[in-house]
Amino acid sequence: MSEPIIARPVPDRAGIRVICNDRSGRNSREAEAIEQAMRVLGPDAELRHVKGRDIDTAARQAVRDGCDVVVAAGGDGTIMAVASALNGSGCALGVLPLGTFNFFARGYGIPEDPEAAAQVIAAGHRRPIDLGAVNGRLFLNNASIGVYPAILKERETVYRRWGRRRIAAHWSVLKTFWRFRRPLKVEIEVDGERRKFRTPLVFAARSAFQLEHFGLQGVDCIRNGGFSIFVAPDEGRMGLLSDAVRLAVRQMRLGEDFELICADRLTIHVKRQRQLVACDGEKFVMEAPLEFEMIRGAFEVIVPETANETAA
């Protein structure tokens, strides 16, 4: 006979737990940024420095400890790791942007200045957020297969040598495009219909801000509650380099440089049983097929009171 399930009350939530990626705060600028933010947040805020692989665990512990707000201090990858732990928890997400691009924070109008970002967290204005997921893993801005995970691998090497700068990130893109030679054969299934593609990149976007930043179409797909799926044509190495230039100058052409699919649920079938997937700048190996879906009202995020309701 199974043991009876004992209902336990949910603890009253109070306090702020700031989780900082150990990679952030190593240089004087980032260390000063964290110090400034903690002064604004006051004595109710507790700072935890953790290694990247332990961020999810630290965020889940903050939930169990009854924290009302869990702050992700770092880039989009750090925010994603914290967000994954908050899904359905009742905790709110605060953001202290310390990354290279900070697309998530910028999309919600969260300042990149540390004191201003901390003031937003202290003010506590919340709004619910819908997130994308691939095979159950949440992501904030984008998820992709193909050349982009290869770019992330190259970027890690470039960062170790030259530091975490935007120019280094752009260089890693060009370097990977020049070397990339293995397009994928995929089938994308939407509403029971399958389409076959040979492509170097399938990119599922959930950030309207990111698309606007690069002058890409598909913003309406996102603001209507779905994904913008970009499929690049197989044009070889020079085609990838040409696309990179067009992306940089915001002149990507629908139907020529990419195909756009709008959907709130889709399946990507690939030949390999295990596929490398990039989610918000982090790499994961996932079992095929890849199932994309929307998670409605995953949790609340703290944003400026004036944040546009269509932001993200």
N, C-alpha and C positions, 0 to 999 in steps of 0.2 A: 504494500500500500504506500503510495507516494506521500511525502510530507506535505502538510497544508502550507499554502502560500500566505505569509504574514505580511499584511499591508503596512508600509512604513511611511510616515508623513514626509513630504518633501521639505527640506530645511528652508527656513527664511533666508533669502539670498541677500547678501550685503558685501560690500567691499569690492576692490578692483585688483585683479591679478594681471600684471604686465609680464608677458612672456617674450623674451628677447632671444632671437637667433644668435647663438654664440659667435657666428661669423660677423654679425653686426656689432658695433661698439668697440671693435679692435683698434680702429684709428681714432685720433683725437677728436675729429669732427663728429663722428657718430657717438662716441662716448659723451661728448658735451651735449649732443642732441638728447640723449636718453636722460642725462642729468637734468636738463632744462625741463623736460616733460614731467619727470618725477616731482620736481618742485611744484609744478602747477597742480598735479593730481593730489598732492598732499599726503597726510599720514595714513589715509585709508587705502592707499595703493601699495602693493608689494611687488617688487621686481624679482624675476627669476631668469637667469641666464641658462640656456640649455643648448645642447648640440642639436643640429638640424634634424637628426633621426629621432630625437626624443621630444620634439615639439608637440606632436599629437598626444603622446602620453602625458606631458605636462598640462596640456589644455584639458584633458579628461579629468586629471586630478583636481584642477581648479573647479570644474563642474561638481565633482564629488565633495569638495570642500565648501560648497555653497556660495561661491563668488557670484555676484550679480553681473559683473562685467569682466570679460577676459579680453585683454588688449594684446594684439599681435604687433610686435615691434620688429619690423624688417621689411622685406620685399614681398611681392605677390606670392612667392612660394611659401613663405612663413605664414602669411595671412590664410592661404589655402589650407595649410596643415591645422591651424587653429580652428578655422571654420568647419572643417570636417568633424572635429570633436564636439562642436556646439549644436549640430543638427538635432532639433527636437528637445534640447536641454532646458530651455527657458532662460538661458544666459544670453546676454547681449554681447556683440562683438564690437570692440573699439579698435581703431587702427592708428598706429604711429608709423608713418611711411619712412622707411630707411633704405628702400631698394633702388634699383637702377632706373626703372621706368615708372613704377607705382601707378599702373593703369587703373587698378581697382579704386584706390584712394582718389585719384584725380577724377574718375568717372562719377563719384559721389560728391565732388567738391570739397573733399577733406584736404586741408592745407598740407603742403610738404614741409612747412616751417614747424619744428617740433613743439614750440610753445603754443602756437595757434592750433595744432592738431590736438594737443592735450586739453586745451580750453574747450574744444568741441566735445571731447570725451567727458569732461567735467560737467558740461551743460546737459548732457544726457538725452538729447533729442533722438528718438528711435523710430525706425521704420522697418517693416518686414521685408525680407529679400527672397527672391526665387533664384535658385542656383541650378546649373547643369550638373549632370553626373554621367560618367561612363563606367559601365560595369560596377555601379554602386559607389564609385569614388567621386566626390564632389569636386567641381572646379569653378573658379570665379570668372575668368576672362576667356580662356580657350583650352581646347584639347585637340591634339593632332597626331597623325602618323606620317611617316615618310621622312622627308629631309629635315623637318624642324627638330625632332629628337637628336638627329646627327649634329645640328647646329648647337644644341645645348651641350653635347659632349665636347665639341670643339671649344665652346665658350668657357667651359671650366678650365681648360688648358690655358687659354688666353688670359683669363682672370688671374690665374696663379702667377703668371709672368708679369702682367701689366697692371693688375688691380681691377677693381670693379668699376669701370668707367663705361659710359655709353658708347664712346668711340671704339672701345675694345669689343663691345657687343656687336657693333655694326661690322667690324673687321671679321669676326668669327662667322658672320653670315656669308660674306663674300668668299671667305676661304673654304667654307663647306660647300657652297654652290659649285665652286670650281672643281672640287673633288668628287661630288656626288654622281653616281652612275647607275643606281639601282632603282628604277621606278617600280611601283607596286601595281599588282593586278588585284583590283577590289571590285566588289559588288555592293552598292549602296541600296538598302531596302527601306522604302517609305510607303506606309499604308499598303503593304503587301506587294508592291511593285518593285522589281529589281532593275538596276541599271549598272552596266559594266563599264569600268574605267581602267585605263593604264595611266598612272599618274605618279609624280614624285611627291605629292603632298595632298592630304585631305585635312582641312583645317576647320574645326567647329568653333565658331565665335559666340560668346555670350556678353561681350562688352561693346555697347554702342559707342562709348567714348573711344575705344581702341580703333574701331572702324572709321570713325570720323577723323581721328588723328592721322590715319593713313589715306584718307580720301576714298575709302572703299564703300561700295553699296552694301545693302543688307541690314541697315539700321532698323528699318521697319519690322523685319523678321524678329529682331531681338525685342523691340518695344511692344510687339504683339505677343510676347511670351514664349518665343521659340529660339531655335538656333539658326544662325547663318552658316551654311556649310559651303566652303570654298574648295573646289576641286581644280587643281592646276593641270594643264595639258602636258603631255610628255613631249617636250621639245628639246631634250638633251641639256647638256651643260651650259651652252650659250643661251638657251632659252631661259634657264634659271637665272643667269646673270642679268639678262635683259629684264626679267620680271623684277629682280631686286632693284634695278635702277628705276623702273617705272613706279615701284612701290615707294621709293625714296622721294620721287618728285610728284607723287600722288596722281599718277596718270594710268592706273591699272584699268584695263578695258574688259567689261563684262562680255563674255562670249568669245573673246580672243585670248586674254591672259588668264582667265579663270571661268569656271561655271559655278553658278550660285544656286543652292537648293535651300529652301525654307521649310523647316519642320520642327515640331516639338517632341518628336520621338522618331528614332531611326536606328537601323542596324547596319554595321559595316562588316561585311564578310571578307576575310582575307585567307590566303592559302596557308600561311604559317599558323600553327596551333598557338604559339606564344608571340605576341606582338609588342614592340616597344612603343609606348604612348607617352607623349609630353602633355602635362597638365600644368598650366600656369608656371612654366619655367622649370618644372621638375619632371624627372623621367621615371616611368613605371613599366614593368613587364606585366601584361595582362593576357588572359586567355581569350582566344577568339571563339565566337564573333564578338564584336564590340557593340554593346547596347547603350545608346544614348537616350536619356530621358530628363525631363524637368522635375525638380523637387520644389514644390510650391510652399512658400512660407517656412523655409528651413529654420530661420531664426531671425532675430532683429539685429540690425547694424546701427551704430550710433553715427549720425551724420549732422552736418550743419543744419540749423533750423530752416535755412533758405534753400536747402538742396532740392533740385528739380525732381518731381515724382517720376519723371521718365528717365532719370539718370541711370547709369550703369554701363 
